[in-house]
Amino acid sequence: MTLVASISVLATSQTALAHPHVWIDANTELVFENDKITAVRVHWVFDDLFSMAMIDEFDQNHDTRFFGDENQTVHDNAFIALSEFSWMTHLRKNEELVTFSGATDFVADITDDRRVTYDFVLTLAEPIDPIKDAVSLSVYDAEYYIDVAYTQVDPVVFTGAKNLSCYFEMSEDEKNRIYFDLVAPVRADLNCSTKVANSNPSGGLAPGDFVLVE
């Protein structure tokens, strides 16, 4: 078992009782098709120490990048094990967890400051209508061996929502506390509404419009 693959084992062991051992900064992107959510695109950046361990283990040619077979090795020996933990990404529809049908488009890389990154897409078995249903998205490891946290800048973005206006609200999820009820993970609650049609599509002036002339 590789060092990174052992995360899934350690996360359920007594060693996890102390505190997080791995830290991840996360950005997420809700992907829309026909104004329904069909996938979640995820970007992770690992902490310096764990990144160093991963580079030592998987960067076989020591070029500080993961290419070709190296990328596949990371996937097969580290990333694939995270499916048991829903890839530490928790989408809820009307407070019920949504099961992802799988993860695709996985790419591991290394930043210029030697931090390992993961990019992947989690697909939904069925699209979710954010107008009809309450939707929230959280990133966390329920065992708290890994501390996954949203970034301060662009933690949740949207793509493909053509006829919707969406935004999110961050809060602590007191309903779904983790780590023996000691930690309330942060959740992003999605708010979407149908865009109001432009009543003046020609772009000309409507009655009552004022124009400043200098």
Backbone as numpy.savetxt, mean C-alpha at the origin, in Angstrom:
# Nx Ny Nz CAx CAy CAz Cx Cy Cz
16.10 -22.00 4.88 15.24 -20.80 4.88 16.13 -19.56 4.88
15.86 -18.60 3.99 16.66 -17.39 3.92 16.30 -16.45 5.06
17.17 -15.47 5.27 16.94 -14.48 6.30 15.62 -13.77 6.11
15.33 -13.34 4.88 14.13 -12.56 4.63 12.88 -13.43 4.71
12.96 -14.65 4.22 11.80 -15.52 4.27 11.43 -15.86 5.69
12.38 -15.78 6.59 12.11 -16.13 7.98 11.21 -15.12 8.68
10.93 -13.98 8.04 10.02 -12.99 8.62 8.69 -13.64 8.97
8.16 -14.44 8.06 6.84 -15.02 8.27 6.80 -15.94 9.47
7.94 -16.57 9.79 8.01 -17.44 10.96 8.18 -16.62 12.23
9.10 -15.65 12.18 9.37 -14.85 13.35 8.18 -14.01 13.76
7.36 -13.65 12.80 6.20 -12.80 13.10 5.20 -13.50 14.00
5.25 -14.80 14.07 4.32 -15.54 14.91 5.01 -16.18 16.10
6.26 -15.82 16.35 7.01 -16.41 17.45 7.04 -15.48 18.65
7.59 -15.95 19.75 7.64 -15.15 20.96 8.58 -13.97 20.83
9.53 -14.04 19.88 10.44 -12.91 19.71 9.71 -11.65 19.28
8.53 -11.80 18.73 7.76 -10.64 18.28 7.15 -9.88 19.43
7.21 -10.42 20.64 6.56 -9.78 21.77 7.29 -8.52 22.21
8.55 -8.37 21.83 9.33 -7.25 22.33 8.96 -5.95 21.62
9.22 -5.87 20.33 8.97 -4.65 19.56 9.23 -4.96 18.10
8.90 -4.03 17.21 9.18 -4.30 15.78 10.67 -4.51 15.53
10.98 -5.38 14.59 12.35 -5.65 14.20 12.65 -5.16 12.78
11.60 -4.88 12.03 11.74 -4.39 10.65 10.78 -3.22 10.49
11.24 -2.20 9.76 10.40 -1.02 9.52 10.23 -0.81 8.03
9.00 -0.48 7.64 8.68 -0.25 6.22 7.89 1.05 6.09
8.33 1.91 5.17 7.55 3.09 4.77 6.71 2.69 3.56
5.43 2.99 3.60 4.52 2.50 2.56 3.75 3.64 1.89
3.64 3.54 0.57 2.71 4.35 -0.22 1.76 3.40 -0.93
0.52 3.83 -1.09 -0.46 2.99 -1.79 -1.18 3.81 -2.85
-1.64 3.10 -3.86 -2.40 3.73 -4.94 -3.62 2.89 -5.23
-4.79 3.48 -5.09 -6.03 2.79 -5.43 -6.27 2.92 -6.93
-6.39 1.78 -7.58 -6.55 1.75 -9.03 -8.03 1.57 -9.37
-8.55 2.48 -10.19 -9.96 2.45 -10.58 -10.09 2.04 -12.05
-11.12 1.28 -12.33 -11.57 1.02 -13.69 -13.07 1.15 -13.71
-13.59 1.93 -14.65 -15.03 2.21 -14.71 -15.53 2.73 -13.37
-14.70 3.55 -12.74 -15.03 4.20 -11.47 -15.26 3.21 -10.32
-14.68 2.04 -10.42 -14.70 1.07 -9.33 -13.26 0.66 -9.01
-13.01 0.36 -7.75 -11.66 -0.03 -7.33 -11.40 -1.47 -7.75
-10.33 -1.68 -8.49 -10.01 -3.02 -8.98 -8.68 -3.54 -8.46
-7.83 -2.67 -7.91 -6.51 -3.11 -7.44 -5.91 -2.07 -6.51
-4.88 -2.51 -5.78 -4.10 -1.60 -4.95 -2.64 -1.75 -5.34
-2.05 -0.66 -5.79 -0.62 -0.66 -6.12 0.16 -0.21 -4.88
1.18 -0.97 -4.50 1.88 -0.75 -3.24 3.36 -0.48 -3.49
3.91 0.47 -2.74 5.34 0.76 -2.78 5.87 0.74 -1.36
6.89 -0.09 -1.10 7.52 -0.19 0.21 8.97 0.25 0.13
9.44 0.85 1.22 10.87 1.14 1.40 11.27 0.60 2.76
12.22 -0.35 2.78 12.66 -0.97 4.02 13.68 -0.10 4.76
13.81 -0.35 6.06 14.78 0.38 6.87 16.21 0.01 6.48
17.16 0.82 6.94 18.56 0.67 6.54 19.14 -0.69 6.93
18.91 -1.11 8.17 19.54 -2.32 8.66 19.02 -3.56 7.93
17.72 -3.64 7.77 17.15 -4.80 7.09 17.53 -4.78 5.61
17.57 -3.59 5.03 18.00 -3.47 3.63 19.41 -4.01 3.45
20.29 -3.71 4.40 21.66 -4.19 4.31 21.69 -5.72 4.31
20.85 -6.34 5.16 20.80 -7.80 5.22 20.30 -8.39 3.91
19.29 -7.74 3.31 18.75 -8.22 2.04 19.76 -8.07 0.90
20.47 -6.95 0.89 21.47 -6.73 -0.15 22.58 -7.78 -0.04
23.02 -8.03 1.19 24.06 -9.05 1.39 23.61 -10.42 0.90
22.33 -10.70 1.06 21.84 -12.04 0.71 21.50 -12.19 -0.77
20.95 -11.15 -1.38 20.39 -11.32 -2.72 21.14 -10.60 -3.84
21.98 -9.63 -3.52 22.73 -8.92 -4.57 23.99 -9.72 -4.89
23.83 -10.72 -5.72 24.90 -11.67 -5.98 26.09 -11.06 -6.72
25.85 -10.10 -7.60 26.97 -9.51 -8.36 27.46 -8.18 -7.76
26.89 -7.80 -6.62 27.36 -6.65 -5.85 27.33 -5.34 -6.65
26.26 -5.17 -7.45 26.13 -3.92 -8.19 25.10 -2.99 -7.55
24.65 -3.35 -6.37 23.69 -2.55 -5.59 22.39 -2.34 -6.36
21.98 -3.35 -7.10 20.69 -3.37 -7.77 20.20 -4.82 -7.79
18.90 -4.98 -7.98 18.33 -6.31 -8.18 17.84 -6.40 -9.62
18.52 -7.21 -10.42 18.14 -7.39 -11.81 17.95 -8.87 -12.11
17.10 -9.17 -13.11 16.98 -10.52 -13.64 16.75 -11.58 -12.59
17.67 -12.54 -12.51 17.53 -13.66 -11.59 17.52 -13.22 -10.14
18.22 -12.14 -9.83 18.23 -11.64 -8.45 16.83 -11.21 -8.03
16.15 -10.50 -8.93 14.80 -10.05 -8.64 13.87 -11.24 -8.43
13.99 -12.24 -9.26 13.17 -13.43 -9.14 13.46 -14.17 -7.84
14.71 -14.18 -7.44 15.10 -14.85 -6.19 14.49 -14.15 -4.98
14.49 -12.82 -5.01 13.84 -12.07 -3.93 12.36 -12.43 -3.87
11.73 -12.47 -5.03 10.31 -12.82 -5.09 10.06 -14.20 -4.52
10.83 -15.18 -4.96 10.56 -16.58 -4.61 10.93 -16.91 -3.18
11.89 -16.20 -2.60 12.39 -16.55 -1.28 11.95 -15.60 -0.17
11.46 -14.43 -0.54 11.06 -13.46 0.47 9.63 -12.97 0.29
9.37 -12.40 -0.88 8.07 -11.76 -1.08 6.91 -12.74 -1.05
7.07 -13.90 -1.66 5.95 -14.83 -1.81 5.40 -15.28 -0.47
6.23 -15.32 0.57 5.78 -15.75 1.89 4.78 -14.78 2.51
4.77 -13.53 2.05 3.90 -12.52 2.63 2.44 -12.67 2.24
2.15 -13.57 1.31 0.75 -13.81 0.93 -0.06 -14.32 2.13
0.61 -15.01 3.06 -0.08 -15.53 4.24 -0.56 -14.41 5.15
0.02 -13.22 4.97 -0.31 -12.08 5.82 -0.97 -10.96 5.02
-1.60 -11.33 3.90 -2.28 -10.38 3.03 -1.37 -9.25 2.60
-0.07 -9.59 2.46 0.93 -8.62 2.04 0.90 -7.37 2.93
0.43 -7.56 4.17 0.37 -6.49 5.17 -0.41 -5.27 4.66
-1.35 -5.55 3.76 -2.21 -4.51 3.18 -3.65 -4.94 3.41
-4.43 -4.10 4.09 -5.75 -4.51 4.55 -6.81 -3.54 4.02
-7.55 -4.02 3.04 -8.63 -3.25 2.43 -9.95 -3.72 3.02
-10.75 -2.78 3.49 -12.03 -3.14 4.09 -13.18 -2.51 3.31
-14.21 -3.32 3.12 -15.45 -2.88 2.48 -16.55 -3.03 3.51
-17.13 -1.91 3.91 -18.16 -1.91 4.96 -17.65 -2.66 6.20
-16.39 -2.38 6.55 -15.68 -2.91 7.72 -15.33 -4.39 7.62
-15.61 -5.03 6.49 -15.24 -6.43 6.29 -13.99 -6.50 5.42
-13.01 -7.32 5.83 -11.79 -7.44 5.06 -12.05 -8.01 3.67
-11.40 -7.43 2.68 -11.50 -7.90 1.31 -10.30 -8.80 1.02
-10.56 -9.96 0.44 -9.48 -10.88 0.08 -8.94 -10.54 -1.30
-7.64 -10.38 -1.39 -7.02 -10.12 -2.68 -6.88 -11.43 -3.45
-7.07 -11.35 -4.75 -6.96 -12.56 -5.57 -5.51 -12.92 -5.87
-4.59 -11.99 -5.66 -3.19 -12.29 -5.86 -2.35 -11.03 -6.02
-1.04 -11.23 -6.08 -0.10 -10.13 -6.25 0.62 -10.29 -7.59
0.74 -9.20 -8.33 1.40 -9.22 -9.63 2.39 -8.07 -9.73
3.13 -8.05 -10.84 4.03 -6.95 -11.18 5.06 -6.65 -10.08
5.55 -7.68 -9.43 6.50 -7.48 -8.35 7.86 -7.06 -8.89
8.42 -6.01 -8.28 9.76 -5.56 -8.60 10.45 -5.15 -7.31
11.63 -5.72 -7.06 12.47 -5.29 -5.94 13.61 -4.46 -6.50
14.02 -3.45 -5.76 15.11 -2.60 -6.22 15.86 -2.05 -5.01
16.90 -1.30 -5.28 17.72 -0.70 -4.23 17.90 0.77 -4.57
17.61 1.66 -3.62 17.74 3.09 -3.85 19.20 3.51 -3.79
19.45 4.77 -4.17 20.82 5.28 -4.14 21.39 5.31 -2.73
20.52 5.42 -1.72 21.01 5.40 -0.35 20.90 4.00 0.27
20.87 2.98 -0.60 20.97 1.58 -0.21 19.81 1.11 0.66
18.61 1.50 0.27 17.41 0.98 0.93 16.64 0.14 -0.09
16.23 -1.03 0.33 15.52 -1.94 -0.56 14.07 -1.50 -0.69
13.55 -1.58 -1.92 12.16 -1.24 -2.19 11.43 -2.42 -2.82
10.15 -2.50 -2.55 9.25 -3.43 -3.22 8.17 -2.61 -3.92
7.82 -3.01 -5.13 6.65 -2.49 -5.82 5.84 -3.69 -6.30
4.52 -3.67 -6.04 3.67 -4.77 -6.47 2.22 -4.30 -6.53
1.40 -5.10 -7.20 -0.02 -4.78 -7.37 -0.85 -5.90 -6.79
-1.80 -5.55 -5.93 -2.73 -6.51 -5.35 -4.07 -6.36 -6.07
-4.53 -7.42 -6.71 -5.76 -7.37 -7.49 -6.95 -7.85 -6.66
-8.10 -7.25 -6.91 -9.32 -7.62 -6.21 -10.08 -8.66 -7.02
-10.70 -9.60 -6.33 -11.50 -10.62 -7.00 -12.72 -9.98 -7.65
-13.29 -8.97 -6.98 -14.45 -8.25 -7.52 -14.25 -6.76 -7.30
-14.61 -5.93 -8.27 -14.48 -4.48 -8.10 -15.35 -3.97 -6.96
-14.91 -2.88 -6.35 -15.65 -2.24 -5.26 -16.13 -0.88 -5.73
-17.39 -0.60 -5.47 -17.99 0.69 -5.81 -17.85 1.62 -4.59
-16.97 2.61 -4.64 -16.75 3.47 -3.47 -17.89 4.43 -3.19
-18.84 4.54 -4.12 -20.03 5.36 -3.87 -21.02 4.59 -2.99
-21.20 3.31 -3.29 -22.16 2.50 -2.55 -21.61 1.95 -1.24
-20.30 1.69 -1.20 -19.71 1.01 -0.06 -18.69 1.88 0.66
-18.60 1.70 1.99 -17.57 2.36 2.78 -16.26 1.59 2.61
-15.20 2.32 2.25 -13.92 1.68 1.94 -12.82 2.30 2.80
-11.99 1.43 3.38 -10.82 1.90 4.12 -9.62 1.04 3.77
-8.44 1.62 3.93 -7.21 0.91 3.60 -6.19 1.14 4.71
-5.62 0.04 5.22 -4.60 0.11 6.26 -3.41 -0.73 5.85
-2.23 -0.36 6.36 -1.02 -1.15 6.14 -0.42 -1.47 7.50
-0.33 -2.76 7.82 0.25 -3.14 9.11 0.49 -4.65 9.15
1.37 -5.04 10.05 1.59 -6.43 10.40 0.90 -6.65 11.73
-0.11 -7.52 11.73 -0.92 -7.73 12.93 -0.10 -8.23 14.12
1.01 -8.92 13.85 1.86 -9.41 14.93 2.85 -8.35 15.42
2.99 -7.28 14.65 3.83 -6.13 14.99 5.31 -6.47 15.04
5.69 -7.57 14.40 7.11 -7.82 14.22 7.67 -6.82 13.20
6.84 -6.50 12.22 7.20 -5.51 11.20 6.32 -4.28 11.41
6.95 -3.13 11.50 6.22 -1.88 11.66 6.05 -1.25 10.28
4.85 -1.35 9.74 4.54 -0.76 8.43 3.79 0.55 8.68
4.27 1.64 8.12 3.66 2.94 8.35 3.52 3.70 7.05
2.39 4.42 6.92 2.21 5.29 5.77 3.25 6.42 5.78
3.68 6.81 4.60 4.56 7.96 4.49 3.76 9.24 4.73
4.47 10.31 5.06 3.81 11.60 5.29 3.34 12.22 3.98
4.08 11.98 2.90 3.75 12.58 1.61 3.09 11.54 0.72
1.91 11.85 0.21 1.17 10.99 -0.71 1.04 9.54 -0.20
0.51 9.35 0.99 0.34 7.98 1.49 -0.67 7.17 0.67
-1.70 7.85 0.16 -2.72 7.20 -0.67 -3.03 8.11 -1.84
-2.92 7.58 -3.04 -3.28 8.34 -4.24 -4.25 7.50 -5.06
-4.82 8.14 -6.09 -5.82 7.48 -6.90 -5.46 7.59 -8.38
-5.81 6.55 -9.13 -5.61 6.60 -10.57 -6.78 5.94 -11.27
-7.25 6.56 -12.36 -8.31 5.98 -13.17 -9.72 6.35 -12.76
-9.88 7.18 -11.74 -11.21 7.58 -11.30 -11.69 8.76 -12.14
-12.23 8.48 -13.31 -12.53 9.53 -14.27 -13.73 10.39 -13.90
-14.76 9.76 -13.36 -15.99 10.50 -13.06 -16.22 10.69 -11.56
-15.17 10.42 -10.78 -15.29 10.53 -9.33 -14.30 11.55 -8.81
-14.71 12.21 -7.74 -13.81 13.07 -6.98 -13.58 12.39 -5.64
-12.32 12.02 -5.35 -12.04 11.22 -4.16 -10.98 11.88 -3.28
-11.08 11.66 -2.00 -10.05 12.05 -1.05 -10.09 11.06 0.10
-9.09 11.12 0.98 -9.05 10.19 2.10 -8.88 10.95 3.40
-9.28 10.32 4.49 -9.11 10.86 5.83 -8.35 9.83 6.67
-7.28 10.26 7.32 -6.47 9.39 8.15 -6.96 9.42 9.60
-6.95 8.25 10.24 -7.31 8.17 11.65 -6.74 6.88 12.23
-6.73 6.78 13.55 -6.33 5.54 14.20 -7.51 4.59 14.23
-7.26 3.35 13.85 -8.33 2.35 13.75 -8.54 1.67 15.11
-9.36 2.26 15.92 -9.62 1.71 17.25 -10.45 0.43 17.18
-11.15 0.21 16.08 -11.98 -0.99 15.95 -11.14 -2.24 15.67
-9.95 -2.05 15.14 -9.13 -3.20 14.73 -7.72 -3.06 15.30
-7.62 -2.98 16.60 -6.33 -2.84 17.26 -5.51 -4.12 17.11
-4.18 -3.97 17.15 -3.29 -5.10 16.94 -2.32 -5.23 18.11
-1.47 -6.25 18.07 -0.40 -6.45 19.05 -0.96 -6.45 20.47
-1.82 -7.45 20.72 -2.44 -7.63 22.03 -3.23 -6.40 22.46
-3.85 -5.74 21.49 -4.70 -4.57 21.72 -3.91 -3.33 22.14
-2.59 -3.35 21.95 -1.77 -2.23 22.39 -1.59 -1.16 21.32
-1.81 -1.52 20.06 -1.52 -0.59 18.96 -2.76 -0.42 18.09
-3.09 0.82 17.79 -4.17 1.12 16.84 -3.54 1.52 15.51
-3.63 0.67 14.50 -3.02 1.03 13.21 -3.73 2.21 12.57
-3.01 2.90 11.71 -3.59 4.03 10.99 -4.38 3.51 9.81
-5.55 4.07 9.59 -6.37 3.69 8.44 -6.69 4.93 7.61
-6.83 4.71 6.32 -7.25 5.77 5.40 -8.67 5.46 4.96
-9.61 6.31 5.33 -11.00 6.14 4.92 -11.24 6.92 3.64
-11.76 6.22 2.65 -11.97 6.80 1.33 -13.33 7.49 1.26
-13.32 8.66 0.68 -14.56 9.40 0.43 -14.61 9.77 -1.04
-15.63 9.28 -1.73 -15.78 9.56 -3.16 -17.17 10.10 -3.45
-17.25 10.97 -4.41 -18.53 11.47 -4.89 -18.46 11.64 -6.39
-19.61 11.64 -7.03 -19.66 11.82 -8.47 -19.37 13.27 -8.82
-18.50 13.48 -9.79 -18.16 14.84 -10.19 -19.39 15.54 -10.74
-19.53 16.80 -10.38 -20.64 17.60 -10.89 -20.32 18.00 -12.32
-21.27 17.76 -13.22 -21.06 18.10 -14.64 -20.89 19.60 -14.79
-20.01 20.00 -15.66 -19.78 21.41 -15.94 -21.00 21.98 -16.65
-21.67 22.91 -16.01 -22.89 23.47 -16.59 -22.60 24.41 -17.75
-21.32 24.73 -17.95 -20.96 25.63 -19.04 -19.80 25.03 -19.82
-20.04 23.87 -20.48 -18.95 23.14 -21.13 -18.25 23.89 -22.24
-18.88 24.93 -22.79 -18.26 25.66 -23.89 -17.06 26.47 -23.43
-16.98 26.70 -22.10 -15.88 27.50 -21.59 -16.15 28.99 -21.69
-17.31 29.39 -22.26 -17.65 30.80 -22.37 -18.21 31.32 -21.06
-18.58 32.60 -21.07 -19.13 33.21 -19.87 -20.60 32.87 -19.72
-20.98 32.61 -18.48 -22.38 32.38 -18.16 -22.97 33.67 -17.63
-24.31 33.83 -17.70 -24.94 35.02 -17.15 -24.55 35.21 -15.70
-24.15 36.44 -15.34 -23.77 36.71 -13.97 -22.27 36.64 -13.74
-21.50 36.12 -14.72 -20.06 36.09 -14.58 -19.50 37.52 -14.69
-18.45 37.76 -13.93 -17.81 39.07 -13.97 -16.42 38.95 -14.56
-16.01 39.92 -15.31 -14.69 39.93 -15.92 -14.00 41.22 -15.50
-12.76 41.08 -14.99 -11.99 42.26 -14.62 -11.20 42.72 -15.83
-11.41 43.97 -16.23 -10.71 44.54 -17.37 -9.82 45.66 -16.87
-8.52 45.54 -17.22 -7.58 46.61 -16.80 -7.19 47.45 -18.01
